[in-house]
Every structure is written in C-alpha cells, then in structure tokens.
Amino acid sequence: MSGFGRRELRAGLTAWLAAGLLGMAAVAQAQGPAGGPIRLGMIEGLSGPFANAGEAVVRNLRIAIDRVNARGGVKTLDGQRPLELVTFDSKGNVDESLIQFRSLIDKRIPFVLQGNSSAVAGALVAAINRNNVRQPDARVLFLNYSAVDPALTNENCSFWHFRFDASSDMRMQALTEAIRGEHAVRKIYLIDQDYSFGHQVSKTAREMLAAKRPDIQIVGDEFHPVGKIKDFAPYIAKIKASGADAVITGNWGNDLTLMVKAAREGGLNARFYTFYGNGLGAPAAMGDAGVGRVLAVAEWHPNVGGAASDAFYQSFRARYPEPRDDYVHLRMQMMVEMLVRAIEQAGSADAVKVAQALENMRYTNAFHEATVRAEDHQVLQPLYVSVMAKQGGDVRFDNEGSGYGFRTVRKLKAAQTTLPTTCRMERPQS
C-alpha cells in the first residue's frame, strides 16, 4: 500500500470515528448527562385567565415526580437518574406555546407535557412531527394529559404523541350512557367554548343523543369565546328561556366556574352534564343549586371508595393541604409512572425506544387499570360519571373545602368507552 493510500485510510478512519463520537454525543446531549436528571418540559398556561388550571397540573406532576425520586429515581443504563420538571408558560395561547417549544428543544429536554388546550396540543403535534424529522438527534415525545380532541388519536395521530386522558368522544359516550336512563331529561341545551374541542363536544353530543335518546330535543347549540366571557348571565337567561331541563358542556377552567355561578344566581333549574364540573371552584360556585344536578365524568374521583383510593387522595391532601389546591388527577400521576416504566424498559430516554415501550403498556394499581392502545396511542381506562352531593355518608371527601363532593352514579369499564380509531400512524424507520 502506498503512503498516500495509508494516509487516506487513516484520514477516513479518523473521520468515521469523529462522526461516531459526534453522533453519540448528540444522543447523550438529547438524553441529558449521565447520571443527571431526566427533564420533563411542561408547556402550559401559568398566567392569564387559565393560570389556575396550569398551576393545578404542576401540583399533580410534582407529587408524582417526587414519589419517583423518593424511591431512587429512574433506572437507566447510566444508573439511577432523578426526574426534573421544567415549566414553560404558554400564557394559554398557541403562538406562545410554539415559542416555548423551541426553547424546550434548545434545552434538549426529551419529553413535552401539555394538555389544557386541544388547539395548543394540535399545534404541538405538528411542530413535534417536523422537529423529529429535521432533528433526529433531538427527538421528543409528547405526553398529553388533558387535550381531548379526538383528532389527536384519529386523523392527526402521531407516533410521537400519547394521550392519557379519555377523548371527548369517550367522555361523551359515558355522559350519554348516563342520560340514556334519565327519562326526565327531554330538552337539552348545548353550550361550549368556540374552538375545535368545543365544536367536537357539540357534534358528538348530537350524534350520540340521536342514537341513544331520539326523543330528546336539542333546544340550543351555542359557542362562546374562550376565556373572555366575564358574565355568563345572558347565556343562562337564554338557556332558561329555552325550557331546557339539562345542559351539556365541555367547558373547563374559569369558563365553567363562571357559568355555573351564573346558573345559581339566575335560578336555572336544570341538570348540568359536564366534563369538568368536579374541580377548579365549580362545586363551591354552584353551591346547593348543584346538588343532584351537576354531573361530571372522569377516570377517577376521590369518592370512588376503597382503602387504596382513599390513601392516594389523602397523600395528595397531606402534601397540598390548602383547600384551593385540592385538584387531584389520577391520570397525570399515572402518566408519570408509565413514562418511568417505559424509560426503564428502554434503558434510556431515547424517544423512539420509550415510545415503543409505552405501546401496549398496561398500568395497574389497587383501584385502577389502564392500557395504551398501540394503534393510536390512546389510553383506555374505566370512566366514572358522578353527581354533586353534600359531604356526608358515602361522600366522604368534599372538593376544595366547599362542603360538596361527588358520588358515583355510573362506572363504565374500559371496554364500554373504547371507540374505534381511524389512525394511520407513520412510524419512524429508526
């Protein structure tokens, strides 16, 4: 071999080794330093009209993370690593969320957590899809704890997105099953926030009621701006004038709290079938007028019963004893536990390996079971429909010190709320 050939070979080997080392460094940078924390980046509104909802999420995530870290952290090939929550204030809007997402990517945080807006979630899915193609060394996973637009696990499904909450269609399936047997309900008014999620709630309510209770008359179908209405009295007056004996709403945050407060003040004598009527000030705002009238649907509530469920709730209240902080979500804490198990199975925080570990994962504790459906990354789990009641008897725990809690009127098994998916998922080649 000529000297020139040997020099070429050495140069080629040097370049090959350098490229390999750079690739390994990029992967290591994406996952964080060996032994360093695995960071979870929450993009959520922490200021503005829905700041209370964002702060409530932070509390649920922190207690779940602290629980993991108290037992030594996450087992990886680099040893035990703690979890760390990093928050990014989206101010509750899409544009700011995308700005914060770029900041998250620049910080090499491998997991995006968000959920308090389906519009934001849809924008994040699109941004993550682009990022993970363009920057394979900085791929991220999106863990969605509350954005319930069905499109996220149907036509807009993504390999990089996992939803740990029931979709709005699954929630509506549960609510309309409860309505099916309520023959006193004959006229229903639909009122929702004016964005993709609210329109989906309205559409699905109409379809499912037509199939299950064709005798029911829809006497109103209205949308209002998100987070901008300060006085819902005019809306309540229209509902009252319509003769509705029930209202279905997907409203959340202050839009729900202010609406139920206006219902009480306006003397509206109707049942409220809600997605989120059991939290963030709604029971206290409704007061006695909500007893027996306000219903909610969730994967769990404090009065489902059993020693294990009680202990779970009481551990949260011990950590956050202030009544205003009483907003507990099993799904958010379950999400962290499932992520930890997936990282441990993958041996690292690599997005592809963690996603593959999450697919078909089953979560079981002493009072709840859930499964990740691989076809669309939707978590399937039981749902409870509960009704507001005064604290006492089987309503052992109230909400936010209000003196009002919720008791189960219907529990639906996971199979009863599982709906088909139209997802055609594109999976990465590597």
C-alpha positions, 0 to 999 in steps of 0.5 A, a space after each residue: 500500500 502506498 503512503 498516500 493510500 495509508 494516509 487516506 485510510 487513516 484520514 477516513 478512519 479518523 473521520 468515521 470515528 469523529 462522526 461516531 463520537 459526534 453522533 453519540 454525543 448528540 444522543 447523550 446531549 438529547 438524553 441529558 448527562 449521565 447520571 443527571 436528571 431526566 427533564 420533563 418540559 411542561 408547556 402550559 398556561 401559568 398566567 392569564 385567565 387559565 393560570 389556575 388550571 396550569 398551576 393545578 397540573 404542576 401540583 399533580 406532576 410534582 407529587 408524582 415526580 417526587 414519589 419517583 425520586 423518593 424511591 431512587 429515581 429512574 433506572 437507566 443504563 447510566 444508573 439511577 437518574 432523578 426526574 426534573 420538571 421544567 415549566 414553560 408558560 404558554 400564557 394559554 395561547 398557541 403562538 406562545 406555546 410554539 415559542 416555548 417549544 423551541 426553547 424546550 428543544 434548545 434545552 434538549 429536554 426529551 419529553 413535552 407535557 401539555 394538555 389544557 388546550 386541544 388547539 395548543 396540543 394540535 399545534 404541538 403535534 405538528 411542530 413535534 412531527 417536523 422537529 423529529 424529522 429535521 432533528 433526529 438527534 433531538 427527538 421528543 415525545 409528547 405526553 398529553 394529559 388533558 387535550 381531548 380532541 379526538 383528532 389527536 388519536 384519529 386523523 392527526 395521530 402521531 407516533 410521537 404523541 400519547 394521550 392519557 386522558 379519555 377523548 371527548 368522544 369517550 367522555 361523551 359516550 359515558 355522559 350519554 350512557 348516563 342520560 340514556 336512563 334519565 327519562 326526565 331529561 327531554 330538552 337539552 341545551 348545548 353550550 361550549 367554548 368556540 374552538 375545535 374541542 368545543 365544536 367536537 363536544 357539540 357534534 358528538 353530543 348530537 350524534 350520540 343523543 340521536 342514537 341513544 335518546 331520539 326523543 330528546 330535543 336539542 333546544 340550543 347549540 351555542 359557542 362562546 369565546 374562550 376565556 373572555 366571557 366575564 358574565 355568563 348571565 345572558 347565556 343562562 337567561 337564554 338557556 332558561 328561556 329555552 325550557 331546557 331541563 339539562 345542559 351539556 358542556 365541555 367547558 373547563 377552567 374559569 369558563 365553567 366556574 363562571 357559568 355555573 355561578 351564573 346558573 345559581 344566581 339566575 335560578 336555572 333549574 336544570 341538570 348540568 352534564 359536564 366534563 369538568 364540573 368536579 374541580 377548579 371552584 365549580 362545586 363551591 360556585 354552584 353551591 346547593 343549586 348543584 346538588 343532584 344536578 351537576 354531573 361530571 365524568 372522569 377516570 377517577 374521583 376521590 369518592 370512588 371508595 376503597 382503602 387504596 383510593 382513599 390513601 392516594 387522595 389523602 397523600 395528595 391532601 397531606 402534601 397540598 393541604 390548602 383547600 384551593 389546591 385540592 385538584 387531584 388527577 389520577 391520570 397525570 400521576 399515572 402518566 408519570 409512572 408509565 413514562 418511568 416504566 417505559 424509560 426503564 424498559 428502554 434503558 434510556 430516554 431515547 424517544 423512539 425506544 420509550 415510545 415503543 415501550 409505552 405501546 401496549 403498556 398496561 398500568 395497574 394499581 389497587 383501584 385502577 387499570 389502564 392500557 395504551 392502545 398501540 394503534 393510536 396511542 390512546 389510553 383506555 381506562 374505566 370512566 366514572 360519571 358522578 353527581 354533586 352531593 353534600 359531604 356526608 355518608 358515602 361522600 366522604 371527601 368534599 372538593 376544595 373545602 366547599 362542603 360538596 363532593 361527588 358520588 358515583 352514579 355510573 362506572 363504565 369499564 374500559 371496554 364500554 368507552 373504547 371507540 374505534 380509531 381511524 389512525 394511520 400512524 407513520 412510524 419512524 424507520 429508526 
